[in-house]
Structures are given as structure tokens and as C-alpha cells.
């Protein structure tokens, strides 16, 4: 059905997206947000960073590398940006 709509994706990428969005299968075979609605899908920014960062390693004097599950790096980066911690400098020269 996705290809018929012009979306060229693999089953594995769709499955990862469904898992990342924490969708549940309804009785009619459709994937929907949990009964708590969209708000239940979101996690706090701190919780996202705590749960999705699986490892940290030094990559120089003032650089670290965060290891995340496949497909979660962008969400972790966005959560870090929105936390606006003063001791984190972004790649544009800081806040």
C-alpha cells in the first residue's frame, strides 16, 4: 500500500519506525498511538537521553561520542538541544 502511494521503503524500516513511534496494532489491523493518545508517545527529554544513550566515549579533548540505537540519534540530539544545558556546545559555536 505504501508503494502504491509513492513511498519506497523496506519492511524493516517501516517496522523500526513503528517501534520508534511506539504504535500499537488495533483490532482492525491498523497501527495507532496507545490509548493514552499522542501525549503518551512522548518521553521527557531527560528520559530520552537516559534511555537511548547506550554508551559514551571520548573523541578528543572536548568531544564525546554518544552511542544510540539505530534510528534514535536524531531524537537524542534534538532532546539534548532542547534541554539547552549550558555546558554543551553545539557545532555552530555554542548557545
PDB file of N, CA, C and O in Angstrom:
ATOM      1  N   UNK A   1       0.820  -1.190   0.000  1.00  0.00           N
ATOM      2  CA  UNK A   1       0.000   0.000   0.000  1.00  0.00           C
ATOM      3  C   UNK A   1       0.869   1.260   0.000  1.00  0.00           C
ATOM      4  O   UNK A   1       0.515   2.260  -0.625  1.00  0.00           O
ATOM      5  N   UNK A   2       2.005   1.213   0.701  1.00  0.00           N
ATOM      6  CA  UNK A   2       2.879   2.388   0.706  1.00  0.00           C
ATOM      7  C   UNK A   2       3.458   2.667  -0.679  1.00  0.00           C
ATOM      8  O   UNK A   2       3.532   3.818  -1.109  1.00  0.00           O
ATOM      9  N   UNK A   3       3.865   1.614  -1.367  1.00  0.00           N
ATOM     10  CA  UNK A   3       4.415   1.805  -2.718  1.00  0.00           C
ATOM     11  C   UNK A   3       3.357   2.376  -3.658  1.00  0.00           C
ATOM     12  O   UNK A   3       3.669   3.197  -4.521  1.00  0.00           O
ATOM     13  N   UNK A   4       2.122   1.949  -3.494  1.00  0.00           N
ATOM     14  CA  UNK A   4       1.042   2.477  -4.331  1.00  0.00           C
ATOM     15  C   UNK A   4       0.873   3.982  -4.119  1.00  0.00           C
ATOM     16  O   UNK A   4       0.397   4.692  -5.004  1.00  0.00           O
ATOM     17  N   UNK A   5       1.269   4.460  -2.935  1.00  0.00           N
ATOM     18  CA  UNK A   5       1.184   5.892  -2.615  1.00  0.00           C
ATOM     19  C   UNK A   5       2.478   6.636  -2.937  1.00  0.00           C
ATOM     20  O   UNK A   5       2.591   7.838  -2.695  1.00  0.00           O
ATOM     21  N   UNK A   6       3.475   5.891  -3.497  1.00  0.00           N
ATOM     22  CA  UNK A   6       4.727   6.535  -3.876  1.00  0.00           C
ATOM     23  C   UNK A   6       5.825   6.490  -2.836  1.00  0.00           C
ATOM     24  O   UNK A   6       6.839   7.171  -2.991  1.00  0.00           O
ATOM     25  N   UNK A   7       5.658   5.713  -1.786  1.00  0.00           N
ATOM     26  CA  UNK A   7       6.668   5.586  -0.734  1.00  0.00           C
ATOM     27  C   UNK A   7       7.469   4.315  -0.980  1.00  0.00           C
ATOM     28  O   UNK A   7       6.911   3.219  -0.926  1.00  0.00           O
ATOM     29  N   UNK A   8       8.766   4.438  -1.250  1.00  0.00           N
ATOM     30  CA  UNK A   8       9.628   3.283  -1.492  1.00  0.00           C
ATOM     31  C   UNK A   8      10.425   3.016  -0.219  1.00  0.00           C
ATOM     32  O   UNK A   8      11.483   3.607  -0.002  1.00  0.00           O
ATOM     33  N   UNK A   9       9.913   2.132   0.608  1.00  0.00           N
ATOM     34  CA  UNK A   9      10.541   1.797   1.887  1.00  0.00           C
ATOM     35  C   UNK A   9      10.638   0.284   2.012  1.00  0.00           C
ATOM     36  O   UNK A   9       9.940  -0.464   1.328  1.00  0.00           O
ATOM     37  N   UNK A  10      11.518  -0.144   2.900  1.00  0.00           N
ATOM     38  CA  UNK A  10      11.638  -1.579   3.164  1.00  0.00           C
ATOM     39  C   UNK A  10      10.782  -1.936   4.375  1.00  0.00           C
ATOM     40  O   UNK A  10      10.441  -1.077   5.188  1.00  0.00           O
ATOM     41  N   UNK A  11      10.446  -3.202   4.477  1.00  0.00           N
ATOM     42  CA  UNK A  11       9.661  -3.667   5.626  1.00  0.00           C
ATOM     43  C   UNK A  11      10.403  -3.392   6.932  1.00  0.00           C
ATOM     44  O   UNK A  11       9.794  -3.006   7.930  1.00  0.00           O
ATOM     45  N   UNK A  12      11.729  -3.594   6.917  1.00  0.00           N
ATOM     46  CA  UNK A  12      12.489  -3.388   8.153  1.00  0.00           C
ATOM     47  C   UNK A  12      12.468  -1.923   8.584  1.00  0.00           C
ATOM     48  O   UNK A  12      12.397  -1.635   9.778  1.00  0.00           O
ATOM     49  N   UNK A  13      12.531  -0.986   7.622  1.00  0.00           N
ATOM     50  CA  UNK A  13      12.490   0.428   8.023  1.00  0.00           C
ATOM     51  C   UNK A  13      11.106   0.805   8.561  1.00  0.00           C
ATOM     52  O   UNK A  13      11.001   1.584   9.509  1.00  0.00           O
ATOM     53  N   UNK A  14      10.063   0.264   7.970  1.00  0.00           N
ATOM     54  CA  UNK A  14       8.709   0.522   8.472  1.00  0.00           C
ATOM     55  C   UNK A  14       8.559  -0.064   9.879  1.00  0.00           C
ATOM     56  O   UNK A  14       7.985   0.576  10.761  1.00  0.00           O
ATOM     57  N   UNK A  15       9.067  -1.260  10.084  1.00  0.00           N
ATOM     58  CA  UNK A  15       8.977  -1.888  11.408  1.00  0.00           C
ATOM     59  C   UNK A  15       9.732  -1.077  12.454  1.00  0.00           C
ATOM     60  O   UNK A  15       9.248  -0.911  13.574  1.00  0.00           O
ATOM     61  N   UNK A  16      10.920  -0.566  12.101  1.00  0.00           N
ATOM     62  CA  UNK A  16      11.686   0.271  13.040  1.00  0.00           C
ATOM     63  C   UNK A  16      10.924   1.550  13.360  1.00  0.00           C
ATOM     64  O   UNK A  16      10.892   1.986  14.511  1.00  0.00           O
ATOM     65  N   UNK A  17      10.308   2.155  12.338  1.00  0.00           N
ATOM     66  CA  UNK A  17       9.532   3.379  12.568  1.00  0.00           C
ATOM     67  C   UNK A  17       8.344   3.113  13.484  1.00  0.00           C
ATOM     68  O   UNK A  17       8.058   3.908  14.379  1.00  0.00           O
ATOM     69  N   UNK A  18       7.662   2.011  13.266  1.00  0.00           N
ATOM     70  CA  UNK A  18       6.512   1.648  14.110  1.00  0.00           C
ATOM     71  C   UNK A  18       6.969   1.465  15.550  1.00  0.00           C
ATOM     72  O   UNK A  18       6.307   1.929  16.479  1.00  0.00           O
ATOM     73  N   UNK A  19       8.102   0.787  15.739  1.00  0.00           N
ATOM     74  CA  UNK A  19       8.635   0.573  17.085  1.00  0.00           C
ATOM     75  C   UNK A  19       9.064   1.891  17.720  1.00  0.00           C
ATOM     76  O   UNK A  19       8.773   2.135  18.891  1.00  0.00           O
ATOM     77  N   UNK A  20       9.758   2.750  16.957  1.00  0.00           N
ATOM     78  CA  UNK A  20      10.220   4.033  17.490  1.00  0.00           C
ATOM     79  C   UNK A  20       9.057   4.931  17.897  1.00  0.00           C
ATOM     80  O   UNK A  20       9.153   5.675  18.873  1.00  0.00           O
ATOM     81  N   UNK A  21       7.969   4.860  17.155  1.00  0.00           N
ATOM     82  CA  UNK A  21       6.782   5.657  17.476  1.00  0.00           C
ATOM     83  C   UNK A  21       5.924   5.018  18.561  1.00  0.00           C
ATOM     84  O   UNK A  21       4.968   5.618  19.052  1.00  0.00           O
ATOM     85  N   UNK A  22       6.283   3.791  18.926  1.00  0.00           N
ATOM     86  CA  UNK A  22       5.563   3.023  19.954  1.00  0.00           C
ATOM     87  C   UNK A  22       4.080   2.863  19.602  1.00  0.00           C
ATOM     88  O   UNK A  22       3.200   2.994  20.453  1.00  0.00           O
ATOM     89  N   UNK A  23       3.839   2.579  18.332  1.00  0.00           N
ATOM     90  CA  UNK A  23       2.467   2.370  17.886  1.00  0.00           C
ATOM     91  C   UNK A  23       2.009   0.973  18.268  1.00  0.00           C
ATOM     92  O   UNK A  23       2.823   0.057  18.392  1.00  0.00           O
ATOM     93  N   UNK A  24       0.726   0.815  18.453  1.00  0.00           N
ATOM     94  CA  UNK A  24       0.152  -0.489  18.779  1.00  0.00           C
ATOM     95  C   UNK A  24      -0.837  -0.861  17.684  1.00  0.00           C
ATOM     96  O   UNK A  24      -1.448   0.003  17.054  1.00  0.00           O
ATOM     97  N   UNK A  25      -0.981  -2.154  17.474  1.00  0.00           N
ATOM     98  CA  UNK A  25      -1.893  -2.627  16.430  1.00  0.00           C
ATOM     99  C   UNK A  25      -3.314  -2.651  16.986  1.00  0.00           C
ATOM    100  O   UNK A  25      -3.572  -3.228  18.042  1.00  0.00           O
ATOM    101  N   UNK A  26      -4.219  -2.021  16.267  1.00  0.00           N
ATOM    102  CA  UNK A  26      -5.616  -2.008  16.699  1.00  0.00           C
ATOM    103  C   UNK A  26      -6.286  -3.315  16.290  1.00  0.00           C
ATOM    104  O   UNK A  26      -5.702  -4.115  15.560  1.00  0.00           O
ATOM    105  N   UNK A  27      -7.482  -3.523  16.751  1.00  0.00           N
ATOM    106  CA  UNK A  27      -8.237  -4.714  16.388  1.00  0.00           C
ATOM    107  C   UNK A  27      -8.540  -4.789  14.909  1.00  0.00           C
ATOM    108  O   UNK A  27      -8.856  -5.864  14.399  1.00  0.00           O
ATOM    109  N   UNK A  28      -8.453  -3.677  14.210  1.00  0.00           N
ATOM    110  CA  UNK A  28      -8.742  -3.630  12.773  1.00  0.00           C
ATOM    111  C   UNK A  28      -7.478  -3.783  11.933  1.00  0.00           C
ATOM    112  O   UNK A  28      -7.533  -3.673  10.708  1.00  0.00           O
ATOM    113  N   UNK A  29      -6.340  -4.034  12.580  1.00  0.00           N
ATOM    114  CA  UNK A  29      -5.093  -4.224  11.846  1.00  0.00           C
ATOM    115  C   UNK A  29      -4.333  -2.949  11.519  1.00  0.00           C
ATOM    116  O   UNK A  29      -3.343  -2.991  10.789  1.00  0.00           O
ATOM    117  N   UNK A  30      -4.779  -1.822  12.045  1.00  0.00           N
ATOM    118  CA  UNK A  30      -4.092  -0.555  11.827  1.00  0.00           C
ATOM    119  C   UNK A  30      -3.177  -0.272  13.010  1.00  0.00           C
ATOM    120  O   UNK A  30      -3.430  -0.733  14.123  1.00  0.00           O
ATOM    121  N   UNK A  31      -2.118   0.482  12.767  1.00  0.00           N
ATOM    122  CA  UNK A  31      -1.232   0.897  13.848  1.00  0.00           C
ATOM    123  C   UNK A  31      -1.651   2.282  14.326  1.00  0.00           C
ATOM    124  O   UNK A  31      -1.840   3.197  13.524  1.00  0.00           O
ATOM    125  N   UNK A  32      -1.793   2.425  15.628  1.00  0.00           N
ATOM    126  CA  UNK A  32      -2.282   3.659  16.239  1.00  0.00           C
ATOM    127  C   UNK A  32      -1.461   3.979  17.482  1.00  0.00           C
ATOM    128  O   UNK A  32      -0.782   3.107  18.024  1.00  0.00           O
ATOM    129  N   UNK A  33      -1.524   5.246  17.938  1.00  0.00           N
ATOM    130  CA  UNK A  33      -0.908   5.565  19.223  1.00  0.00           C
ATOM    131  C   UNK A  33      -1.601   4.766  20.326  1.00  0.00           C
ATOM    132  O   UNK A  33      -2.756   4.371  20.167  1.00  0.00           O
ATOM    133  N   UNK A  34      -0.908   4.523  21.444  1.00  0.00           N
ATOM    134  CA  UNK A  34      -1.562   3.840  22.565  1.00  0.00           C
ATOM    135  C   UNK A  34      -2.797   4.618  23.016  1.00  0.00           C
ATOM    136  O   UNK A  34      -2.951   5.790  22.671  1.00  0.00           O
ATOM    137  N   UNK A  35      -3.646   3.999  23.756  1.00  0.00           N
ATOM    138  CA  UNK A  35      -4.914   4.621  24.147  1.00  0.00           C
ATOM    139  C   UNK A  35      -4.727   5.943  24.871  1.00  0.00           C
ATOM    140  O   UNK A  35      -5.658   6.748  24.924  1.00  0.00           O
ATOM    141  N   UNK A  36      -3.551   6.188  25.430  1.00  0.00           N
ATOM    142  CA  UNK A  36      -3.288   7.450  26.104  1.00  0.00           C
ATOM    143  C   UNK A  36      -3.147   8.616  25.147  1.00  0.00           C
ATOM    144  O   UNK A  36      -3.034   9.759  25.588  1.00  0.00           O
ATOM    145  N   UNK A  37      -3.150   8.356  23.847  1.00  0.00           N
ATOM    146  CA  UNK A  37      -3.040   9.422  22.855  1.00  0.00           C
ATOM    147  C   UNK A  37      -1.608   9.816  22.577  1.00  0.00           C
ATOM    148  O   UNK A  37      -0.669   9.187  23.066  1.00  0.00           O
ATOM    149  N   UNK A  38      -1.451  10.853  21.796  1.00  0.00           N
ATOM    150  CA  UNK A  38      -0.129  11.307  21.370  1.00  0.00           C
ATOM    151  C   UNK A  38       0.763  11.660  22.537  1.00  0.00           C
ATOM    152  O   UNK A  38       1.967  11.406  22.492  1.00  0.00           O
ATOM    153  N   UNK A  39       0.208  12.231  23.564  1.00  0.00           N
ATOM    154  CA  UNK A  39       0.996  12.627  24.722  1.00  0.00           C
ATOM    155  C   UNK A  39       1.705  11.429  25.347  1.00  0.00           C
ATOM    156  O   UNK A  39       2.814  11.567  25.861  1.00  0.00           O
ATOM    157  N   UNK A  40       1.076  10.255  25.307  1.00  0.00           N
ATOM    158  CA  UNK A  40       1.683   9.057  25.882  1.00  0.00           C
ATOM    159  C   UNK A  40       2.897   8.610  25.075  1.00  0.00           C
ATOM    160  O   UNK A  40       3.752   7.897  25.602  1.00  0.00           O
ATOM    161  N   UNK A  41       2.994   9.014  23.803  1.00  0.00           N
ATOM    162  CA  UNK A  41       4.134   8.620  22.984  1.00  0.00           C
ATOM    163  C   UNK A  41       5.404   9.357  23.384  1.00  0.00           C
ATOM    164  O   UNK A  41       6.499   8.801  23.295  1.00  0.00           O
ATOM    165  N   UNK A  42       5.270  10.576  23.813  1.00  0.00           N
ATOM    166  CA  UNK A  42       6.438  11.384  24.123  1.00  0.00           C
ATOM    167  C   UNK A  42       7.061  11.017  25.454  1.00  0.00           C
ATOM    168  O   UNK A  42       6.372  10.649  26.405  1.00  0.00           O
ATOM    169  N   UNK A  43       8.363  11.123  25.499  1.00  0.00           N
ATOM    170  CA  UNK A  43       9.072  10.923  26.749  1.00  0.00           C
ATOM    171  C   UNK A  43       9.724  12.240  27.099  1.00  0.00           C
ATOM    172  O   UNK A  43       9.957  13.080  26.230  1.00  0.00           O
ATOM    173  N   UNK A  44      10.013  12.416  28.356  1.00  0.00           N
ATOM    174  CA  UNK A  44      10.703  13.639  28.727  1.00  0.00           C
ATOM    175  C   UNK A  44      12.064  13.654  28.031  1.00  0.00           C
ATOM    176  O   UNK A  44      12.616  12.605  27.700  1.00  0.00           O
ATOM    177  N   UNK A  45      12.580  14.822  27.821  1.00  0.00           N
ATOM    178  CA  UNK A  45      13.872  14.950  27.145  1.00  0.00           C
ATOM    179  C   UNK A  45      14.969  14.241  27.924  1.00  0.00           C
ATOM    180  O   UNK A  45      15.789  13.529  27.345  1.00  0.00           O
ATOM    181  N   UNK A  46      14.981  14.436  29.235  1.00  0.00           N
ATOM    182  CA  UNK A  46      15.998  13.777  30.059  1.00  0.00           C
ATOM    183  C   UNK A  46      15.867  12.261  29.993  1.00  0.00           C
ATOM    184  O   UNK A  46      16.868  11.546  29.940  1.00  0.00           O
ATOM    185  N   UNK A  47      14.637  11.779  29.997  1.00  0.00           N
ATOM    186  CA  UNK A  47      14.409  10.338  29.948  1.00  0.00           C
ATOM    187  C   UNK A  47      14.861   9.766  28.607  1.00  0.00           C
ATOM    188  O   UNK A  47      15.450   8.685  28.565  1.00  0.00           O
ATOM    189  N   UNK A  48      14.592  10.479  27.509  1.00  0.00           N
ATOM    190  CA  UNK A  48      15.026  10.008  26.185  1.00  0.00           C
ATOM    191  C   UNK A  48      16.544   9.859  26.163  1.00  0.00           C
ATOM    192  O   UNK A  48      17.064   8.845  25.697  1.00  0.00           O
ATOM    193  N   UNK A  49      17.252  10.866  26.664  1.00  0.00           N
ATOM    194  CA  UNK A  49      18.710  10.799  26.676  1.00  0.00           C
ATOM    195  C   UNK A  49      19.171   9.653  27.564  1.00  0.00           C
ATOM    196  O   UNK A  49      20.049   8.884  27.173  1.00  0.00           O
ATOM    197  N   UNK A  50      18.592   9.528  28.751  1.00  0.00           N
ATOM    198  CA  UNK A  50      18.994   8.477  29.682  1.00  0.00           C
ATOM    199  C   UNK A  50      18.740   7.084  29.126  1.00  0.00           C
ATOM    200  O   UNK A  50      19.565   6.188  29.304  1.00  0.00           O
ATOM    201  N   UNK A  51      17.617   6.891  28.460  1.00  0.00           N
ATOM    202  CA  UNK A  51      17.260   5.562  27.974  1.00  0.00           C
ATOM    203  C   UNK A  51      17.908   5.213  26.635  1.00  0.00           C
ATOM    204  O   UNK A  51      18.208   4.044  26.389  1.00  0.00           O
ATOM    205  N   UNK A  52      18.128   6.197  25.768  1.00  0.00           N
ATOM    206  CA  UNK A  52      18.582   5.897  24.419  1.00  0.00           C
ATOM    207  C   UNK A  52      20.083   6.026  24.209  1.00  0.00           C
ATOM    208  O   UNK A  52      20.592   5.605  23.170  1.00  0.00           O
ATOM    209  N   UNK A  53      20.798   6.591  25.159  1.00  0.00           N
ATOM    210  CA  UNK A  53      22.247   6.637  25.029  1.00  0.00           C
ATOM    211  C   UNK A  53      22.792   5.361  25.659  1.00  0.00           C
ATOM    212  O   UNK A  53      22.726   5.165  26.873  1.00  0.00           O
ATOM    213  N   UNK A  54      23.332   4.502  24.801  1.00  0.00           N
ATOM    214  CA  UNK A  54      23.819   3.206  25.265  1.00  0.00           C
ATOM    215  C   UNK A  54      25.290   3.197  25.602  1.00  0.00           C
ATOM    216  O   UNK A  54      25.777   2.237  26.199  1.00  0.00           O
ATOM    217  N   UNK A  55      26.004   4.230  25.239  1.00  0.00           N
ATOM    218  CA  UNK A  55      27.423   4.297  25.533  1.00  0.00           C
ATOM    219  C   UNK A  55      27.968   5.660  25.201  1.00  0.00           C
ATOM    220  O   UNK A  55      27.430   6.379  24.359  1.00  0.00           O
ATOM    221  N   UNK A  56      29.055   6.009  25.883  1.00  0.00           N
ATOM    222  CA  UNK A  56      29.711   7.299  25.680  1.00  0.00           C
ATOM    223  C   UNK A  56      31.207   7.035  25.632  1.00  0.00           C
ATOM    224  O   UNK A  56      31.738   6.277  26.443  1.00  0.00           O
ATOM    225  N   UNK A  57      31.880   7.662  24.682  1.00  0.00           N
ATOM    226  CA  UNK A  57      33.333   7.534  24.653  1.00  0.00           C
ATOM    227  C   UNK A  57      33.954   8.861  24.269  1.00  0.00           C
ATOM    228  O   UNK A  57      33.353   9.665  23.556  1.00  0.00           O
ATOM    229  N   UNK A  58      35.157   9.074  24.748  1.00  0.00           N
ATOM    230  CA  UNK A  58      35.887  10.290  24.448  1.00  0.00           C
ATOM    231  C   UNK A  58      36.341  10.264  22.999  1.00  0.00           C
ATOM    232  O   UNK A  58      36.763   9.230  22.482  1.00  0.00           O
ATOM    233  N   UNK A  59      36.246  11.420  22.351  1.00  0.00           N
ATOM    234  CA  UNK A  59      36.697  11.548  20.964  1.00  0.00           C
ATOM    235  C   UNK A  59      37.572  12.789  20.830  1.00  0.00           C
ATOM    236  O   UNK A  59      37.513  13.504  19.830  1.00  0.00           O
ATOM    237  N   UNK A  60      38.378  13.031  21.848  1.00  0.00           N
ATOM    238  CA  UNK A  60      39.244  14.200  21.849  1.00  0.00           C
ATOM    239  C   UNK A  60      39.113  14.946  23.157  1.00  0.00           C
ATOM    240  O   UNK A  60      38.422  14.510  24.077  1.00  0.00           O
ATOM    241  N   UNK A  61      39.791  16.080  23.223  1.00  0.00           N
ATOM    242  CA  UNK A  61      39.827  16.847  24.472  1.00  0.00           C
ATOM    243  C   UNK A  61      38.459  17.392  24.889  1.00  0.00           C
ATOM    244  O   UNK A  61      38.142  17.418  26.078  1.00  0.00           O
ATOM    245  N   UNK A  62      37.657  17.822  23.931  1.00  0.00           N
ATOM    246  CA  UNK A  62      36.360  18.417  24.278  1.00  0.00           C
ATOM    247  C   UNK A  62      35.228  17.851  23.433  1.00  0.00           C
ATOM    248  O   UNK A  62      34.257  18.547  23.136  1.00  0.00           O
ATOM    249  N   UNK A  63      35.358  16.579  23.047  1.00  0.00           N
ATOM    250  CA  UNK A  63      34.345  15.961  22.196  1.00  0.00           C
ATOM    251  C   UNK A  63      34.034  14.570  22.721  1.00  0.00           C
ATOM    252  O   UNK A  63      34.936  13.820  23.092  1.00  0.00           O
ATOM    253  N   UNK A  64      32.751  14.232  22.750  1.00  0.00           N
ATOM    254  CA  UNK A  64      32.352  12.880  23.134  1.00  0.00           C
ATOM    255  C   UNK A  64      31.487  12.280  22.039  1.00  0.00           C
ATOM    256  O   UNK A  64      30.871  12.994  21.248  1.00  0.00           O
ATOM    257  N   UNK A  65      31.453  10.980  22.010  1.00  0.00           N
ATOM    258  CA  UNK A  65      30.653  10.237  21.053  1.00  0.00           C
ATOM    259  C   UNK A  65      29.574   9.497  21.825  1.00  0.00           C
ATOM    260  O   UNK A  65      29.884   8.719  22.728  1.00  0.00           O
ATOM    261  N   UNK A  66      28.311   9.728  21.484  1.00  0.00           N
ATOM    262  CA  UNK A  66      27.196   9.049  22.130  1.00  0.00           C
ATOM    263  C   UNK A  66      26.718   7.925  21.230  1.00  0.00           C
ATOM    264  O   UNK A  66      26.494   8.139  20.038  1.00  0.00           O
ATOM    265  N   UNK A  67      26.559   6.738  21.780  1.00  0.00           N
ATOM    266  CA  UNK A  67      26.064   5.593  21.023  1.00  0.00           C
ATOM    267  C   UNK A  67      24.570   5.437  21.297  1.00  0.00           C
ATOM    268  O   UNK A  67      24.144   5.384  22.451  1.00  0.00           O
ATOM    269  N   UNK A  68      23.781   5.365  20.228  1.00  0.00           N
ATOM    270  CA  UNK A  68      22.334   5.230  20.346  1.00  0.00           C
ATOM    271  C   UNK A  68      21.868   4.046  19.506  1.00  0.00           C
ATOM    272  O   UNK A  68      22.592   3.590  18.622  1.00  0.00           O
ATOM    273  N   UNK A  69      20.665   3.548  19.777  1.00  0.00           N
ATOM    274  CA  UNK A  69      20.115   2.502  18.914  1.00  0.00           C
ATOM    275  C   UNK A  69      19.891   3.048  17.505  1.00  0.00           C
ATOM    276  O   UNK A  69      19.763   4.259  17.325  1.00  0.00           O
ATOM    277  N   UNK A  70      19.842   2.167  16.507  1.00  0.00           N
ATOM    278  CA  UNK A  70      19.599   2.630  15.134  1.00  0.00           C
ATOM    279  C   UNK A  70      18.329   3.485  15.044  1.00  0.00           C
ATOM    280  O   UNK A  70      17.272   3.105  15.546  1.00  0.00           O
ATOM    281  N   UNK A  71      18.456   4.626  14.403  1.00  0.00           N
ATOM    282  CA  UNK A  71      17.313   5.497  14.191  1.00  0.00           C
ATOM    283  C   UNK A  71      16.998   6.446  15.329  1.00  0.00           C
ATOM    284  O   UNK A  71      16.059   7.234  15.219  1.00  0.00           O
ATOM    285  N   UNK A  72      17.760   6.396  16.431  1.00  0.00           N
ATOM    286  CA  UNK A  72      17.443   7.235  17.591  1.00  0.00           C
ATOM    287  C   UNK A  72      18.387   8.422  17.765  1.00  0.00           C
ATOM    288  O   UNK A  72      18.125   9.290  18.597  1.00  0.00           O
ATOM    289  N   UNK A  73      19.481   8.481  16.998  1.00  0.00           N
ATOM    290  CA  UNK A  73      20.468   9.549  17.186  1.00  0.00           C
ATOM    291  C   UNK A  73      19.858  10.933  17.004  1.00  0.00           C
ATOM    292  O   UNK A  73      20.142  11.841  17.785  1.00  0.00           O
ATOM    293  N   UNK A  74      19.038  11.102  16.000  1.00  0.00           N
ATOM    294  CA  UNK A  74      18.425  12.401  15.741  1.00  0.00           C
ATOM    295  C   UNK A  74      17.534  12.834  16.900  1.00  0.00           C
ATOM    296  O   UNK A  74      17.567  13.992  17.317  1.00  0.00           O
ATOM    297  N   UNK A  75      16.741  11.904  17.415  1.00  0.00           N
ATOM    298  CA  UNK A  75      15.842  12.225  18.533  1.00  0.00           C
ATOM    299  C   UNK A  75      16.632  12.570  19.795  1.00  0.00           C
ATOM    300  O   UNK A  75      16.254  13.475  20.539  1.00  0.00           O
ATOM    301  N   UNK A  76      17.724  11.852  20.034  1.00  0.00           N
ATOM    302  CA  UNK A  76      18.567  12.151  21.197  1.00  0.00           C
ATOM    303  C   UNK A  76      19.209  13.522  21.022  1.00  0.00           C
ATOM    304  O   UNK A  76      19.245  14.315  21.963  1.00  0.00           O
ATOM    305  N   UNK A  77      19.718  13.806  19.820  1.00  0.00           N
ATOM    306  CA  UNK A  77      20.310  15.111  19.554  1.00  0.00           C
ATOM    307  C   UNK A  77      19.313  16.245  19.753  1.00  0.00           C
ATOM    308  O   UNK A  77      19.645  17.278  20.333  1.00  0.00           O
ATOM    309  N   UNK A  78      18.098  16.047  19.270  1.00  0.00           N
ATOM    310  CA  UNK A  78      17.053  17.056  19.444  1.00  0.00           C
ATOM    311  C   UNK A  78      16.720  17.247  20.928  1.00  0.00           C
ATOM    312  O   UNK A  78      16.550  18.374  21.393  1.00  0.00           O
ATOM    313  N   UNK A  79      16.631  16.145  21.657  1.00  0.00           N
ATOM    314  CA  UNK A  79      16.362  16.236  23.102  1.00  0.00           C
ATOM    315  C   UNK A  79      17.473  17.011  23.799  1.00  0.00           C
ATOM    316  O   UNK A  79      17.198  17.858  24.649  1.00  0.00           O
ATOM    317  N   UNK A  80      18.734  16.728  23.444  1.00  0.00           N
ATOM    318  CA  UNK A  80      19.859  17.462  24.041  1.00  0.00           C
ATOM    319  C   UNK A  80      19.782  18.945  23.693  1.00  0.00           C
ATOM    320  O   UNK A  80      19.996  19.794  24.558  1.00  0.00           O
ATOM    321  N   UNK A  81      19.479  19.264  22.437  1.00  0.00           N
ATOM    322  CA  UNK A  81      19.341  20.667  22.036  1.00  0.00           C
ATOM    323  C   UNK A  81      18.262  21.371  22.845  1.00  0.00           C
ATOM    324  O   UNK A  81      18.460  22.492  23.313  1.00  0.00           O
ATOM    325  N   UNK A  82      17.134  20.717  23.005  1.00  0.00           N
ATOM    326  CA  UNK A  82      16.004  21.343  23.701  1.00  0.00           C
ATOM    327  C   UNK A  82      16.216  21.438  25.209  1.00  0.00           C
ATOM    328  O   UNK A  82      15.599  22.276  25.867  1.00  0.00           O
ATOM    329  N   UNK A  83      17.075  20.594  25.759  1.00  0.00           N
ATOM    330  CA  UNK A  83      17.405  20.715  27.176  1.00  0.00           C
ATOM    331  C   UNK A  83      18.226  21.978  27.428  1.00  0.00           C
ATOM    332  O   UNK A  83      18.199  22.537  28.524  1.00  0.00           O
ATOM    333  N   UNK A  84      18.957  22.421  26.404  1.00  0.00           N
ATOM    334  CA  UNK A  84      19.739  23.668  26.457  1.00  0.00           C
ATOM    335  C   UNK A  84      20.665  23.727  27.661  1.00  0.00           C
ATOM    336  O   UNK A  84      20.747  24.755  28.333  1.00  0.00           O
ATOM    337  N   UNK A  85      21.360  22.635  27.938  1.00  0.00           N
ATOM    338  CA  UNK A  85      22.340  22.634  29.022  1.00  0.00           C
ATOM    339  C   UNK A  85      23.466  23.589  28.679  1.00  0.00           C
ATOM    340  O   UNK A  85      23.981  23.570  27.561  1.00  0.00           O
ATOM    341  N   UNK A  86      23.842  24.404  29.610  1.00  0.00           N
ATOM    342  CA  UNK A  86      24.866  25.431  29.351  1.00  0.00           C
ATOM    343  C   UNK A  86      26.267  24.843  29.157  1.00  0.00           C
ATOM    344  O   UNK A  86      27.128  25.508  28.582  1.00  0.00           O
ATOM    345  N   UNK A  87      26.513  23.633  29.614  1.00  0.00           N
ATOM    346  CA  UNK A  87      27.836  23.040  29.448  1.00  0.00           C
ATOM    347  C   UNK A  87      27.968  22.213  28.178  1.00  0.00           C
ATOM    348  O   UNK A  87      28.975  21.531  27.991  1.00  0.00           O
ATOM    349  N   UNK A  88      26.954  22.261  27.292  1.00  0.00           N
ATOM    350  CA  UNK A  88      27.034  21.596  25.995  1.00  0.00           C
ATOM    351  C   UNK A  88      27.128  22.673  24.928  1.00  0.00           C
ATOM    352  O   UNK A  88      26.322  23.603  24.900  1.00  0.00           O
ATOM    353  N   UNK A  89      28.110  22.545  24.056  1.00  0.00           N
ATOM    354  CA  UNK A  89      28.295  23.490  22.969  1.00  0.00           C
ATOM    355  C   UNK A  89      27.907  22.788  21.674  1.00  0.00           C
ATOM    356  O   UNK A  89      28.351  21.668  21.422  1.00  0.00           O
ATOM    357  N   UNK A  90      27.087  23.430  20.854  1.00  0.00           N
ATOM    358  CA  UNK A  90      26.697  22.808  19.597  1.00  0.00           C
ATOM    359  C   UNK A  90      27.742  23.096  18.522  1.00  0.00           C
ATOM    360  O   UNK A  90      28.700  23.831  18.765  1.00  0.00           O
ATOM    361  N   UNK A  91      27.560  22.523  17.343  1.00  0.00           N
ATOM    362  CA  UNK A  91      28.546  22.667  16.272  1.00  0.00           C
ATOM    363  C   UNK A  91      28.521  24.042  15.613  1.00  0.00           C
ATOM    364  O   UNK A  91      29.285  24.282  14.678  1.00  0.00           O
ATOM    365  N   UNK A  92      27.669  24.942  16.071  1.00  0.00           N
ATOM    366  CA  UNK A  92      27.600  26.290  15.487  1.00  0.00           C
ATOM    367  C   UNK A  92      28.252  27.327  16.392  1.00  0.00           C
ATOM    368  O   UNK A  92      28.077  28.528  16.189  1.00  0.00           O
ATOM    369  N   UNK A  93      28.998  26.872  17.382  1.00  0.00           N
ATOM    370  CA  UNK A  93      29.708  27.822  18.226  1.00  0.00           C
ATOM    371  C   UNK A  93      29.094  28.032  19.601  1.00  0.00           C
ATOM    372  O   UNK A  93      29.558  28.894  20.346  1.00  0.00           O
ATOM    373  N   UNK A  94      28.081  27.285  19.955  1.00  0.00           N
ATOM    374  CA  UNK A  94      27.515  27.389  21.290  1.00  0.00           C
ATOM    375  C   UNK A  94      26.228  28.166  21.348  1.00  0.00           C
ATOM    376  O   UNK A  94      25.734  28.666  20.337  1.00  0.00           O
ATOM    377  N   UNK A  95      25.694  28.259  22.541  1.00  0.00           N
ATOM    378  CA  UNK A  95      24.424  28.938  22.769  1.00  0.00           C
ATOM    379  C   UNK A  95      24.653  30.252  23.446  1.00  0.00           C
ATOM    380  O   UNK A  95      23.699  30.977  23.725  1.00  0.00           O
TER     381      UNK A  95
END
